[in-house]
Amino acid sequence: SASFGGLASRTTEVHRHVLNVLRKSKEASELLPNNPSKGIAHGIAQAWKLYDSDQAVVMFLVENTQRNIFDHRYIENELWTRNIRVIRRRLQDVFERASLDEDRRLHIDGYEVAVAYFRTGYVPQDYTEQGWKARLLTERSEEH
């Protein structure tokens, strides 16, 4: 996971706006572009391509209560522009409904998962016993 990549993509624009309001257009024009959400999405897209299945999806593993959804959406939208489908699931969803097939491909709710992008599970306290089992299932899969 890489947190705040989406939101940080807007920081340069905010700084540019503030400098322009302060009539410091020269300084505003010298700000370097910064779009980490594109870079994160590029890395995920590369892993998705290596999986080599156009029907497979990227699964964002998210918190039960999502406090940072807008940051996720920047990356998700970058993937959609590359025609890569994204689904969002909680660890509990994986525990209850995911499975591995005979080739260790991860499936959930009728989708084959090429990449699992963890936006939860940063610390042990984020996990229940079922959450640990869901993570283990995900890690045992063929996905990237």
C-alpha positions, -999 to +999 in steps of 0.1 A: +000+000+000+010+036-005-012+060+013-021+095+002-008+090-033-041+102-047-045+132-024-009+142-028-016+144-066-035+176-058-010+192-036+010+209-064-022+225-077-031+238-042+004+253-038+003+268-073-031+284-065-019+299-032+012+313-049-009+328-077-033+344-051-002+359-034+008+372-068+039+350-070+033+337-105+070+331-111+073+308-081+040+292-091+053+284-126+085+268-111+066+241-091+074+206-104+045+183-113+038+155-089+013+127-096+020+097-074-015+082-081-004+077-117+028+060-106+010+037-081-016+028-107+012+022-132+028-004-108-005-021-102-013-021-139+021-038-146+013-065-121-021-069-136-006-073-171+019-099-158-011-120-145-021-122-182-059-123-180-080-095-194-110-107-174-092-106-140-097-077-116-077-057-091-091-061-057-087-032-032-088-046+003-103-019+024-112-011+060-146-018+074-151+019+079-134+037+051-119+070+062-096+075+032-118+065+003-111+096-018-074+088-018-083+053-031-105+067-058-077+086-076-058+053-080-089+034-089-098+060-116-063+057-131-068+020-134-102+024-150-087+047-176-065+017-185-095-006-188-086-025-156-116-033-135-114-027-098-135-042-070-134-032-033-137-059-006-131-061+031-110-088+047-142-103+061-156-105+026-125-125+015-128-148+045-165-154+038-166-156+000-132-161-016-116-193-026-086-207-045-091-229-076-068-259-084-043-235-100-043-213-069-062-185-086-081-163-062-119-159-069-145-138-051-181-130-060-175-144-095-143-124-102-108-138-107-084-116-088-051-106-105-038-082-079-048-076-043-040-040-032-040-038+006-055-005+019-060-021+053-041-044+076-013-021+084-009-032+120-018-064+138-047-047+156-064-043+121-070-081+120-095-104+135-088-142+134-109-143+102-089-114+088-056-133+093-071-163+075-083-140+046-048-125+043-032-160+043-056-171+016-047-140-005-010-146+000-013-182-010-030-173-043-013-169-076-023-133-078+004-106-077 
